[in-house]
């Protein structure tokens, strides 16, 4: 249980740091920065839903990936089970981002 609490605190901390950094860089309030960040994430989400992918130049590409329903084998029980269709989002970083991170 403690591990989950620590992970949640890290997420909150990272979100707060991002909000503070954006506010400082753009010289706006933290509330305005938070609204801007939410708007960007909402628009990226909407574009992924509509088009299946979003490419952000010099950052990377978010892409929706689909997995069809299929039968899977459960080695613990030795039986087969039906696995529902699902979707997930993958991210592929751009060369520019990769180069910046590897410095």
C-alpha positions as CSV (number, residue, x, y, z in Angstrom):
1,X,0.0,0.0,0.0
2,X,2.9,2.4,0.8
3,X,4.3,1.9,-2.7
4,X,1.0,3.1,-4.3
5,X,1.0,6.2,-2.1
6,X,4.6,7.0,-3.0
7,X,3.8,6.6,-6.7
8,X,0.7,8.8,-6.4
9,X,2.8,11.5,-4.6
10,X,5.4,11.3,-7.5
11,X,2.6,11.8,-10.0
12,X,1.3,14.8,-8.1
13,X,4.8,16.2,-7.7
14,X,5.5,15.9,-11.4
15,X,2.2,17.6,-12.4
16,X,2.9,20.4,-9.9
17,X,6.4,20.9,-11.2
18,X,5.2,21.0,-14.8
19,X,2.5,23.5,-13.9
20,X,5.1,25.7,-12.1
21,X,7.6,25.5,-14.9
22,X,5.0,26.4,-17.6
23,X,3.8,29.3,-15.5
24,X,7.3,30.6,-15.0
25,X,8.3,30.2,-18.6
26,X,5.2,31.9,-20.0
27,X,4.9,34.4,-17.2
28,X,1.3,33.4,-16.3
29,X,-0.4,32.2,-13.1
30,X,-0.2,28.6,-12.2
31,X,-4.0,28.3,-12.7
32,X,-3.6,29.6,-16.2
33,X,-0.7,27.2,-16.9
34,X,-2.8,24.3,-15.6
35,X,-5.7,25.3,-17.9
36,X,-3.3,25.5,-20.9
37,X,-1.8,22.0,-20.1
38,X,-5.3,20.5,-19.7
39,X,-6.4,22.1,-23.0
40,X,-3.3,20.6,-24.8
41,X,-3.9,17.1,-23.4
42,X,-7.6,17.3,-24.2
43,X,-6.8,18.3,-27.8
44,X,-4.2,15.6,-28.2
45,X,-6.7,13.0,-26.9
46,X,-9.4,14.3,-29.3
47,X,-7.1,14.1,-32.3
48,X,-6.1,10.5,-31.4
49,X,-9.7,9.5,-31.1
50,X,-10.6,11.2,-34.5
51,X,-7.5,10.4,-36.6
52,X,-5.8,7.5,-34.8
53,X,-2.5,9.3,-34.3
54,X,-1.0,12.7,-33.5
55,X,2.4,13.8,-34.6
56,X,4.0,16.6,-32.6
57,X,7.0,17.9,-34.5
58,X,10.4,17.6,-32.7
59,X,8.6,15.6,-29.9
60,X,7.1,12.4,-31.3
61,X,4.0,10.5,-32.4
62,X,1.1,9.2,-30.3
63,X,-0.7,6.4,-32.1
64,X,-3.8,4.3,-31.2
65,X,-3.2,0.6,-31.5
66,X,-6.0,-2.0,-31.6
67,X,-5.9,-5.6,-30.6
68,X,-8.6,-7.9,-31.9
69,X,-10.5,-10.2,-29.6
70,X,-8.8,-13.6,-29.4
71,X,-8.5,-16.8,-27.4
72,X,-5.8,-17.0,-24.9
73,X,-4.3,-19.9,-22.9
74,X,-4.1,-19.7,-19.1
75,X,-1.1,-21.8,-18.1
76,X,-2.2,-21.8,-14.4
77,X,-5.6,-23.4,-15.1
78,X,-4.6,-25.2,-18.3
79,X,-7.7,-23.8,-20.0
80,X,-8.5,-21.4,-22.8
81,X,-10.2,-18.1,-22.3
82,X,-11.7,-15.4,-24.5
83,X,-9.8,-12.1,-24.4
84,X,-11.8,-9.0,-25.3
85,X,-10.7,-6.5,-28.0
86,X,-8.8,-3.6,-26.6
87,X,-7.0,-0.5,-27.6
88,X,-3.9,1.2,-26.3
89,X,-1.8,4.3,-27.1
90,X,1.8,4.0,-28.1
91,X,4.4,6.8,-28.2
92,X,7.4,6.9,-30.6
93,X,9.8,9.7,-29.8
94,X,11.3,11.9,-32.6
95,X,15.0,11.9,-33.4
96,X,15.2,15.4,-32.1
97,X,13.8,14.4,-28.7
98,X,16.0,11.3,-28.6
99,X,19.1,13.4,-29.3
100,X,18.2,15.9,-26.5
101,X,17.6,13.1,-24.0
102,X,20.8,11.3,-24.8
103,X,23.1,14.4,-24.1
